Amino acid sequence: MTQATRSIVCANGATSAPPAGHYSHTCTAAGLVFVSGILPIAVDGRALTGEPFEAQARQVLANLDACLESAGIGRTDLVQVRVYVTDIQQWPAFNRLYAGWIGDHKPARAVAGVQELHFGLALEVEATALAPGQA
């Protein structure tokens, strides 16, 4: 692919808190949408540090919905979801919430326990999805 035909489109959703660092919420390239790591941060920019795990998980999934919507796609376009949790014992709680959120669609997924996440939050999610118009 030459530079002239190369296309990478990065964007931040209007219904998401602005990124706190030097990155974009989503980048679309080669027929895929790459969603940056999403933390449980409310639209007003408030980190849900100290909130119960399930409240943080619901916020992360709402933030993922906002990113997908801003890219013109939805949950059924997800190809892979990666989840990082600071307490792997929370995996069953996340799995239950995630299953209710995603429905019958079952994209590839990884759940990894990590020592620490930014702002002392309990989980982070990143994803890859098909771009609009991809079969």
Secondary structure, DSSP 8 states (H G I E B T S, - for coil): --GGG---EEE--TTS---SSS--SEEEETTEEEEEEE-SB-TTS-B-TTS-HHHHHHHHHHHHHHHHHHTT--GGGEEEEEEEES-GGGHHHHHHHHHHHHTT---EEEEEE-S--GGG-SEEEEEEEE-TT--
